[in-house]
Amino acid sequence: MVDLAEYAHSLESDLAYVRGILSRLQSRKLRAGLRADGKEWVDFSAQTILLYKRMIVTYEAALIATRAKMAAGETAGAGAIPPAGTKPK
């Protein structure tokens, strides 16, 4: 069984981390890129910023859905849901 409260807490923690990285990327305190041996630095911070923005949307949607399941579970008397691919008891 998946503990929804624990999962929601994990999502909140991950969301805070991703927002922190995004903030550092946007303020140029952090850059994303690579330098192959003997080559110039290739900065792909702009693409990384877009990726992190999409990640935030995904985490927020998962958190909203999880909180909704928690609220529905509380009214139905269930505190957790079974993992995907298993049958509920």
Biopython code that builds the backbone (N, CA, C, O; Angstrom):
import numpy as np
from Bio.PDB.StructureBuilder import StructureBuilder

atoms = [
    (1, "MET", "N", (0.841, -1.186, 0.000)),
    (1, "MET", "CA", (0.000, 0.000, 0.000)),
    (1, "MET", "C", (0.885, 1.248, 0.000)),
    (1, "MET", "O", (1.960, 1.273, 0.599)),
    (2, "VAL", "N", (0.408, 2.261, -0.677)),
    (2, "VAL", "CA", (1.112, 3.528, -0.744)),
    (2, "VAL", "C", (0.529, 4.450, 0.319)),
    (2, "VAL", "O", (-0.682, 4.665, 0.368)),
    (3, "ASP", "N", (1.386, 4.986, 1.161)),
    (3, "ASP", "CA", (0.951, 5.947, 2.168)),
    (3, "ASP", "C", (0.831, 7.308, 1.476)),
    (3, "ASP", "O", (1.837, 7.927, 1.128)),
    (4, "LEU", "N", (-0.393, 7.759, 1.284)),
    (4, "LEU", "CA", (-0.611, 8.996, 0.537)),
    (4, "LEU", "C", (-0.024, 10.215, 1.238)),
    (4, "LEU", "O", (0.471, 11.128, 0.576)),
    (5, "ALA", "N", (-0.071, 10.241, 2.550)),
    (5, "ALA", "CA", (0.494, 11.378, 3.285)),
    (5, "ALA", "C", (2.005, 11.434, 3.074)),
    (5, "ALA", "O", (2.572, 12.508, 2.873)),
    (6, "GLU", "N", (2.642, 10.282, 3.122)),
    (6, "GLU", "CA", (4.090, 10.222, 2.896)),
    (6, "GLU", "C", (4.428, 10.613, 1.458)),
    (6, "GLU", "O", (5.402, 11.325, 1.214)),
    (7, "TYR", "N", (3.622, 10.146, 0.516)),
    (7, "TYR", "CA", (3.830, 10.479, -0.887)),
    (7, "TYR", "C", (3.657, 11.979, -1.121)),
    (7, "TYR", "O", (4.451, 12.590, -1.836)),
    (8, "ALA", "N", (2.632, 12.570, -0.527)),
    (8, "ALA", "CA", (2.397, 14.013, -0.670)),
    (8, "ALA", "C", (3.570, 14.789, -0.087)),
    (8, "ALA", "O", (4.019, 15.774, -0.672)),
    (9, "HIS", "N", (4.062, 14.349, 1.058)),
    (9, "HIS", "CA", (5.212, 15.013, 1.676)),
    (9, "HIS", "C", (6.438, 14.916, 0.768)),
    (9, "HIS", "O", (7.194, 15.879, 0.635)),
    (10, "SER", "N", (6.631, 13.767, 0.151)),
    (10, "SER", "CA", (7.744, 13.574, -0.777)),
    (10, "SER", "C", (7.615, 14.509, -1.986)),
    (10, "SER", "O", (8.598, 15.106, -2.425)),
    (11, "LEU", "N", (6.403, 14.628, -2.512)),
    (11, "LEU", "CA", (6.170, 15.532, -3.637)),
    (11, "LEU", "C", (6.454, 16.979, -3.250)),
    (11, "LEU", "O", (7.065, 17.724, -4.016)),
    (12, "GLU", "N", (6.010, 17.375, -2.058)),
    (12, "GLU", "CA", (6.255, 18.742, -1.590)),
    (12, "GLU", "C", (7.746, 19.014, -1.466)),
    (12, "GLU", "O", (8.223, 20.079, -1.857)),
    (13, "SER", "N", (8.476, 18.056, -0.926)),
    (13, "SER", "CA", (9.919, 18.189, -0.771)),
    (13, "SER", "C", (10.610, 18.288, -2.128)),
    (13, "SER", "O", (11.473, 19.141, -2.334)),
    (14, "ASP", "N", (10.226, 17.411, -3.049)),
    (14, "ASP", "CA", (10.811, 17.430, -4.392)),
    (14, "ASP", "C", (10.473, 18.735, -5.114)),
    (14, "ASP", "O", (11.313, 19.292, -5.821)),
    (15, "LEU", "N", (9.266, 19.209, -4.936)),
    (15, "LEU", "CA", (8.829, 20.446, -5.574)),
    (15, "LEU", "C", (9.657, 21.630, -5.064)),
    (15, "LEU", "O", (10.057, 22.489, -5.849)),
    (16, "ALA", "N", (9.909, 21.678, -3.780)),
    (16, "ALA", "CA", (10.730, 22.753, -3.212)),
    (16, "ALA", "C", (12.149, 22.702, -3.785)),
    (16, "ALA", "O", (12.732, 23.739, -4.102)),
    (17, "TYR", "N", (12.696, 21.501, -3.916)),
    (17, "TYR", "CA", (14.034, 21.333, -4.468)),
    (17, "TYR", "C", (14.085, 21.813, -5.924)),
    (17, "TYR", "O", (14.995, 22.552, -6.301)),
    (18, "VAL", "N", (13.123, 21.401, -6.732)),
    (18, "VAL", "CA", (13.096, 21.778, -8.144)),
    (18, "VAL", "C", (12.913, 23.288, -8.283)),
    (18, "VAL", "O", (13.542, 23.908, -9.140)),
    (19, "ARG", "N", (12.069, 23.877, -7.461)),
    (19, "ARG", "CA", (11.885, 25.331, -7.503)),
    (19, "ARG", "C", (13.180, 26.059, -7.151)),
    (19, "ARG", "O", (13.497, 27.093, -7.739)),
    (20, "GLY", "N", (13.923, 25.519, -6.193)),
    (20, "GLY", "CA", (15.207, 26.116, -5.817)),
    (20, "GLY", "C", (16.209, 26.076, -6.962)),
    (20, "GLY", "O", (16.896, 27.063, -7.226)),
    (21, "ILE", "N", (16.293, 24.940, -7.641)),
    (21, "ILE", "CA", (17.187, 24.819, -8.793)),
    (21, "ILE", "C", (16.755, 25.788, -9.898)),
    (21, "ILE", "O", (17.590, 26.463, -10.500)),
    (22, "LEU", "N", (15.456, 25.851, -10.158)),
    (22, "LEU", "CA", (14.942, 26.753, -11.187)),
    (22, "LEU", "C", (15.291, 28.200, -10.849)),
    (22, "LEU", "O", (15.704, 28.956, -11.727)),
    (23, "SER", "N", (15.133, 28.583, -9.614)),
    (23, "SER", "CA", (15.456, 29.947, -9.192)),
    (23, "SER", "C", (16.929, 30.260, -9.448)),
    (23, "SER", "O", (17.267, 31.342, -9.927)),
    (24, "ARG", "N", (17.790, 29.316, -9.128)),
    (24, "ARG", "CA", (19.226, 29.525, -9.352)),
    (24, "ARG", "C", (19.557, 29.587, -10.841)),
    (24, "ARG", "O", (20.427, 30.356, -11.248)),
    (25, "LEU", "N", (18.879, 28.794, -11.647)),
    (25, "LEU", "CA", (19.087, 28.849, -13.096)),
    (25, "LEU", "C", (18.624, 30.188, -13.665)),
    (25, "LEU", "O", (19.312, 30.795, -14.486)),
    (26, "GLN", "N", (17.462, 30.639, -13.225)),
    (26, "GLN", "CA", (16.903, 31.881, -13.755)),
    (26, "GLN", "C", (17.722, 33.104, -13.329)),
    (26, "GLN", "O", (17.789, 34.090, -14.063)),
    (27, "SER", "N", (18.338, 33.045, -12.157)),
    (27, "SER", "CA", (19.148, 34.167, -11.690)),
    (27, "SER", "C", (20.585, 34.073, -12.200)),
    (27, "SER", "O", (21.413, 34.932, -11.897)),
    (28, "ARG", "N", (20.875, 33.035, -12.968)),
    (28, "ARG", "CA", (22.197, 32.787, -13.552)),
    (28, "ARG", "C", (23.257, 32.467, -12.498)),
    (28, "ARG", "O", (24.453, 32.553, -12.776)),
    (29, "LYS", "N", (22.822, 32.096, -11.289)),
    (29, "LYS", "CA", (23.763, 31.617, -10.276)),
    (29, "LYS", "C", (24.198, 30.195, -10.594)),
    (29, "LYS", "O", (25.217, 29.715, -10.099)),
    (30, "LEU", "N", (23.402, 29.530, -11.432)),
    (30, "LEU", "CA", (23.674, 28.169, -11.862)),
    (30, "LEU", "C", (23.474, 28.122, -13.369)),
    (30, "LEU", "O", (22.522, 28.692, -13.903)),
    (31, "ARG", "N", (24.381, 27.437, -14.042)),
    (31, "ARG", "CA", (24.251, 27.280, -15.486)),
    (31, "ARG", "C", (24.301, 25.801, -15.820)),
    (31, "ARG", "O", (24.952, 25.015, -15.132)),
    (32, "ALA", "N", (23.618, 25.441, -16.867)),
    (32, "ALA", "CA", (23.634, 24.063, -17.341)),
    (32, "ALA", "C", (24.335, 24.045, -18.694)),
    (32, "ALA", "O", (24.063, 24.874, -19.562)),
    (33, "GLY", "N", (25.223, 23.104, -18.853)),
    (33, "GLY", "CA", (25.925, 23.000, -20.120)),
    (33, "GLY", "C", (26.981, 21.917, -20.046)),
    (33, "GLY", "O", (27.050, 21.143, -19.091)),
    (34, "LEU", "N", (27.799, 21.887, -21.082)),
    (34, "LEU", "CA", (28.889, 20.922, -21.089)),
    (34, "LEU", "C", (30.010, 21.427, -21.967)),
    (34, "LEU", "O", (29.825, 22.278, -22.836)),
    (35, "ARG", "N", (31.161, 20.880, -21.712)),
    (35, "ARG", "CA", (32.323, 21.189, -22.516)),
    (35, "ARG", "C", (32.994, 19.867, -22.861)),
    (35, "ARG", "O", (33.543, 19.187, -21.994)),
    (36, "ALA", "N", (32.940, 19.522, -24.120)),
    (36, "ALA", "CA", (33.633, 18.318, -24.571)),
    (36, "ALA", "C", (35.132, 18.613, -24.576)),
    (36, "ALA", "O", (35.535, 19.775, -24.630)),
    (37, "ASP", "N", (35.951, 17.576, -24.519)),
    (37, "ASP", "CA", (37.409, 17.749, -24.511)),
    (37, "ASP", "C", (37.855, 18.628, -25.673)),
    (37, "ASP", "O", (37.613, 18.317, -26.839)),
    (38, "GLY", "N", (38.518, 19.741, -25.327)),
    (38, "GLY", "CA", (39.054, 20.636, -26.338)),
    (38, "GLY", "C", (38.026, 21.480, -27.065)),
    (38, "GLY", "O", (38.366, 22.146, -28.043)),
    (39, "LYS", "N", (36.812, 21.473, -26.628)),
    (39, "LYS", "CA", (35.739, 22.219, -27.310)),
    (39, "LYS", "C", (35.289, 23.398, -26.443)),
    (39, "LYS", "O", (35.657, 23.506, -25.273)),
    (40, "GLU", "N", (34.496, 24.264, -27.036)),
    (40, "GLU", "CA", (33.920, 25.400, -26.320)),
    (40, "GLU", "C", (32.775, 24.942, -25.417)),
    (40, "GLU", "O", (32.158, 23.904, -25.656)),
    (41, "TRP", "N", (32.507, 25.720, -24.392)),
    (41, "TRP", "CA", (31.376, 25.495, -23.493)),
    (41, "TRP", "C", (30.079, 25.665, -24.277)),
    (41, "TRP", "O", (29.903, 26.648, -24.997)),
    (42, "VAL", "N", (29.184, 24.712, -24.135)),
    (42, "VAL", "CA", (27.864, 24.792, -24.751)),
    (42, "VAL", "C", (26.860, 24.985, -23.616)),
    (42, "VAL", "O", (26.658, 24.090, -22.796)),
    (43, "ASP", "N", (26.244, 26.144, -23.578)),
    (43, "ASP", "CA", (25.293, 26.474, -22.513)),
    (43, "ASP", "C", (23.888, 26.077, -22.965)),
    (43, "ASP", "O", (23.393, 26.567, -23.980)),
    (44, "PHE", "N", (23.253, 25.188, -22.203)),
    (44, "PHE", "CA", (21.858, 24.851, -22.511)),
    (44, "PHE", "C", (20.962, 25.138, -21.306)),
    (44, "PHE", "O", (20.024, 24.399, -21.007)),
    (45, "SER", "N", (21.290, 26.249, -20.624)),
    (45, "SER", "CA", (20.501, 26.674, -19.468)),
    (45, "SER", "C", (19.058, 26.986, -19.840)),
    (45, "SER", "O", (18.142, 26.652, -19.087)),
    (46, "ALA", "N", (18.841, 27.621, -20.990)),
    (46, "ALA", "CA", (17.475, 27.979, -21.390)),
    (46, "ALA", "C", (16.604, 26.732, -21.539)),
    (46, "ALA", "O", (15.455, 26.725, -21.098)),
    (47, "GLN", "N", (17.138, 25.687, -22.151)),
    (47, "GLN", "CA", (16.381, 24.443, -22.304)),
    (47, "GLN", "C", (16.149, 23.779, -20.953)),
    (47, "GLN", "O", (15.099, 23.180, -20.719)),
    (48, "THR", "N", (17.135, 23.889, -20.068)),
    (48, "THR", "CA", (17.010, 23.306, -18.735)),
    (48, "THR", "C", (15.948, 24.035, -17.925)),
    (48, "THR", "O", (15.204, 23.409, -17.170)),
    (49, "ILE", "N", (15.872, 25.349, -18.076)),
    (49, "ILE", "CA", (14.831, 26.129, -17.400)),
    (49, "ILE", "C", (13.446, 25.662, -17.844)),
    (49, "ILE", "O", (12.553, 25.485, -17.016)),
    (50, "LEU", "N", (13.269, 25.463, -19.142)),
    (50, "LEU", "CA", (11.979, 24.960, -19.637)),
    (50, "LEU", "C", (11.659, 23.582, -19.073)),
    (50, "LEU", "O", (10.515, 23.307, -18.712)),
    (51, "LEU", "N", (12.659, 22.723, -18.995)),
    (51, "LEU", "CA", (12.467, 21.385, -18.435)),
    (51, "LEU", "C", (12.022, 21.465, -16.972)),
    (51, "LEU", "O", (11.091, 20.769, -16.567)),
    (52, "TYR", "N", (12.679, 22.304, -16.191)),
    (52, "TYR", "CA", (12.327, 22.427, -14.778)),
    (52, "TYR", "C", (10.938, 23.036, -14.600)),
    (52, "TYR", "O", (10.217, 22.662, -13.674)),
    (53, "LYS", "N", (10.554, 23.964, -15.470)),
    (53, "LYS", "CA", (9.195, 24.521, -15.404)),
    (53, "LYS", "C", (8.158, 23.431, -15.667)),
    (53, "LYS", "O", (7.118, 23.385, -15.009)),
    (54, "ARG", "N", (8.446, 22.549, -16.637)),
    (54, "ARG", "CA", (7.522, 21.430, -16.909)),
    (54, "ARG", "C", (7.481, 20.469, -15.729)),
    (54, "ARG", "O", (6.425, 19.932, -15.394)),
    (55, "MET", "N", (8.638, 20.253, -15.098)),
    (55, "MET", "CA", (8.679, 19.375, -13.935)),
    (55, "MET", "C", (7.797, 19.923, -12.814)),
    (55, "MET", "O", (7.087, 19.170, -12.147)),
    (56, "ILE", "N", (7.847, 21.234, -12.617)),
    (56, "ILE", "CA", (7.033, 21.859, -11.567)),
    (56, "ILE", "C", (5.554, 21.653, -11.850)),
    (56, "ILE", "O", (4.793, 21.328, -10.938)),
    (57, "VAL", "N", (5.135, 21.835, -13.091)),
    (57, "VAL", "CA", (3.727, 21.620, -13.459)),
    (57, "VAL", "C", (3.334, 20.171, -13.153)),
    (57, "VAL", "O", (2.251, 19.918, -12.626)),
    (58, "THR", "N", (4.210, 19.229, -13.482)),
    (58, "THR", "CA", (3.928, 17.809, -13.241)),
    (58, "THR", "C", (3.836, 17.510, -11.749)),
    (58, "THR", "O", (2.904, 16.841, -11.303)),
    (59, "TYR", "N", (4.806, 18.005, -10.977)),
    (59, "TYR", "CA", (4.775, 17.781, -9.526)),
    (59, "TYR", "C", (3.527, 18.399, -8.898)),
    (59, "TYR", "O", (2.889, 17.781, -8.046)),
    (60, "GLU", "N", (3.178, 19.621, -9.319)),
    (60, "GLU", "CA", (1.982, 20.271, -8.765)),
    (60, "GLU", "C", (0.723, 19.474, -9.085)),
    (60, "GLU", "O", (-0.147, 19.324, -8.228)),
    (61, "ALA", "N", (0.618, 18.964, -10.303)),
    (61, "ALA", "CA", (-0.558, 18.168, -10.681)),
    (61, "ALA", "C", (-0.621, 16.882, -9.861)),
    (61, "ALA", "O", (-1.693, 16.487, -9.404)),
    (62, "ALA", "N", (0.512, 16.240, -9.677)),
    (62, "ALA", "CA", (0.544, 15.010, -8.872)),
    (62, "ALA", "C", (0.167, 15.301, -7.426)),
    (62, "ALA", "O", (-0.533, 14.512, -6.792)),
    (63, "LEU", "N", (0.629, 16.430, -6.906)),
    (63, "LEU", "CA", (0.313, 16.799, -5.525)),
    (63, "LEU", "C", (-1.178, 17.096, -5.370)),
    (63, "LEU", "O", (-1.793, 16.684, -4.387)),
    (64, "ILE", "N", (-1.754, 17.803, -6.327)),
    (64, "ILE", "CA", (-3.198, 18.094, -6.280)),
    (64, "ILE", "C", (-3.999, 16.793, -6.327)),
    (64, "ILE", "O", (-4.948, 16.616, -5.563)),
    (65, "ALA", "N", (-3.615, 15.887, -7.223)),
    (65, "ALA", "CA", (-4.323, 14.601, -7.342)),
    (65, "ALA", "C", (-4.169, 13.773, -6.072)),
    (65, "ALA", "O", (-5.118, 13.124, -5.631)),
    (66, "THR", "N", (-2.992, 13.794, -5.495)),
    (66, "THR", "CA", (-2.754, 13.026, -4.268)),
    (66, "THR", "C", (-3.587, 13.577, -3.120)),
    (66, "THR", "O", (-4.193, 12.817, -2.365)),
    (67, "ARG", "N", (-3.614, 14.890, -2.991)),
    (67, "ARG", "CA", (-4.426, 15.504, -1.924)),
    (67, "ARG", "C", (-5.908, 15.198, -2.121)),
    (67, "ARG", "O", (-6.634, 14.992, -1.148)),
    (68, "ALA", "N", (-6.358, 15.170, -3.371)),
    (68, "ALA", "CA", (-7.762, 14.840, -3.641)),
    (68, "ALA", "C", (-8.056, 13.398, -3.244)),
    (68, "ALA", "O", (-9.103, 13.111, -2.664)),
    (69, "LYS", "N", (-7.127, 12.487, -3.557)),
    (69, "LYS", "CA", (-7.309, 11.081, -3.157)),
    (69, "LYS", "C", (-7.291, 10.940, -1.647)),
    (69, "LYS", "O", (-8.033, 10.135, -1.083)),
    (70, "MET", "N", (-6.443, 11.725, -0.989)),
    (70, "MET", "CA", (-6.405, 11.679, 0.477)),
    (70, "MET", "C", (-7.738, 12.143, 1.050)),
    (70, "MET", "O", (-8.266, 11.529, 1.977)),
    (71, "ALA", "N", (-8.280, 13.225, 0.502)),
    (71, "ALA", "CA", (-9.558, 13.743, 0.989)),
    (71, "ALA", "C", (-10.676, 12.735, 0.730)),
    (71, "ALA", "O", (-11.533, 12.527, 1.588)),
    (72, "ALA", "N", (-10.672, 12.114, -0.439)),
    (72, "ALA", "CA", (-11.694, 11.112, -0.760)),
    (72, "ALA", "C", (-11.526, 9.881, 0.116)),
    (72, "ALA", "O", (-12.511, 9.276, 0.540)),
    (73, "GLY", "N", (-10.287, 9.512, 0.387)),
    (73, "GLY", "CA", (-10.012, 8.349, 1.225)),
    (73, "GLY", "C", (-10.439, 8.557, 2.653)),
    (73, "GLY", "O", (-10.897, 7.623, 3.311)),
    (74, "GLU", "N", (-10.292, 9.778, 3.144)),
    (74, "GLU", "CA", (-10.698, 10.086, 4.516)),
    (74, "GLU", "C", (-12.206, 9.937, 4.674)),
    (74, "GLU", "O", (-12.686, 9.450, 5.698)),
    (75, "THR", "N", (-12.949, 10.358, 3.656)),
    (75, "THR", "CA", (-14.404, 10.247, 3.762)),
    (75, "THR", "C", (-14.855, 8.806, 3.568)),
    (75, "THR", "O", (-15.902, 8.400, 4.071)),
    (76, "ALA", "N", (-14.044, 8.025, 2.821)),
    (76, "ALA", "CA", (-14.411, 6.626, 2.588)),
    (76, "ALA", "C", (-13.813, 5.705, 3.638)),
    (76, "ALA", "O", (-14.101, 4.508, 3.659)),
    (77, "GLY", "N", (-12.972, 6.266, 4.515)),
    (77, "GLY", "CA", (-12.377, 5.458, 5.567)),
    (77, "GLY", "C", (-11.095, 4.754, 5.171)),
    (77, "GLY", "O", (-10.617, 3.896, 5.913)),
    (78, "ALA", "N", (-10.520, 5.091, 4.019)),
    (78, "ALA", "CA", (-9.263, 4.490, 3.576)),
    (78, "ALA", "C", (-8.174, 5.538, 3.641)),
    (78, "ALA", "O", (-8.393, 6.690, 3.265)),
    (79, "GLY", "N", (-6.998, 5.147, 4.117)),
    (79, "GLY", "CA", (-5.898, 6.088, 4.229)),
    (79, "GLY", "C", (-4.825, 5.879, 3.198)),
    (79, "GLY", "O", (-3.896, 6.683, 3.111)),
    (80, "ALA", "N", (-4.915, 4.829, 2.412)),
    (80, "ALA", "CA", (-3.890, 4.562, 1.425)),
    (80, "ALA", "C", (-4.493, 3.845, 0.235)),
    (80, "ALA", "O", (-5.585, 3.284, 0.322)),
    (81, "ILE", "N", (-3.789, 3.867, -0.857)),
    (81, "ILE", "CA", (-4.229, 3.148, -2.050)),
    (81, "ILE", "C", (-3.219, 2.061, -2.376)),
    (81, "ILE", "O", (-2.037, 2.212, -2.069)),
    (82, "PRO", "N", (-3.656, 0.973, -2.990)),
    (82, "PRO", "CA", (-2.712, -0.073, -3.330)),
    (82, "PRO", "C", (-1.821, 0.356, -4.492)),
    (82, "PRO", "O", (-2.231, 1.180, -5.310)),
    (83, "PRO", "N", (-0.613, -0.190, -4.576)),
    (83, "PRO", "CA", (0.254, 0.138, -5.703)),
    (83, "PRO", "C", (-0.391, -0.266, -7.026)),
    (83, "PRO", "O", (-1.247, -1.150, -7.062)),
    (84, "ALA", "N", (0.025, 0.384, -8.108)),
    (84, "ALA", "CA", (-0.507, 0.084, -9.431)),
    (84, "ALA", "C", (-0.296, -1.393, -9.747)),
    (84, "ALA", "O", (0.746, -1.965, -9.429)),
    (85, "GLY", "N", (-1.279, -1.990, -10.365)),
    (85, "GLY", "CA", (-1.171, -3.399, -10.776)),
    (85, "GLY", "C", (-1.603, -4.400, -9.718)),
    (85, "GLY", "O", (-1.548, -5.608, -9.949)),
    (86, "THR", "N", (-2.038, -3.905, -8.542)),
    (86, "THR", "CA", (-2.511, -4.824, -7.505)),
    (86, "THR", "C", (-4.002, -4.605, -7.297)),
    (86, "THR", "O", (-4.548, -3.541, -7.590)),
    (87, "LYS", "N", (-4.632, -5.640, -6.786)),
    (87, "LYS", "CA", (-6.068, -5.532, -6.527)),
    (87, "LYS", "C", (-6.288, -5.038, -5.107)),
    (87, "LYS", "O", (-5.641, -5.522, -4.179)),
    (88, "PRO", "N", (-7.198, -4.076, -4.923)),
    (88, "PRO", "CA", (-7.516, -3.635, -3.567)),
    (88, "PRO", "C", (-8.171, -4.754, -2.770)),
    (88, "PRO", "O", (-8.838, -5.631, -3.320)),
    (89, "LYS", "N", (-7.964, -4.697, -1.467)),
    (89, "LYS", "CA", (-8.559, -5.719, -0.583)),
    (89, "LYS", "C", (-10.007, -5.439, -0.299)),
    (89, "LYS", "O", (-10.652, -6.199, 0.424)),
]
sb = StructureBuilder()
sb.init_structure("model")
sb.init_model(0)
sb.init_chain("A")
sb.init_seg("    ")
for serial, (resi, resn, name, xyz) in enumerate(atoms, 1):
    if name == "N":
        sb.init_residue(resn, " ", resi, " ")
    sb.init_atom(name, np.array(xyz, "f"), 0.0, 1.0, " ", f" {name:<3s}", serial, name[0])
structure = sb.get_structure()
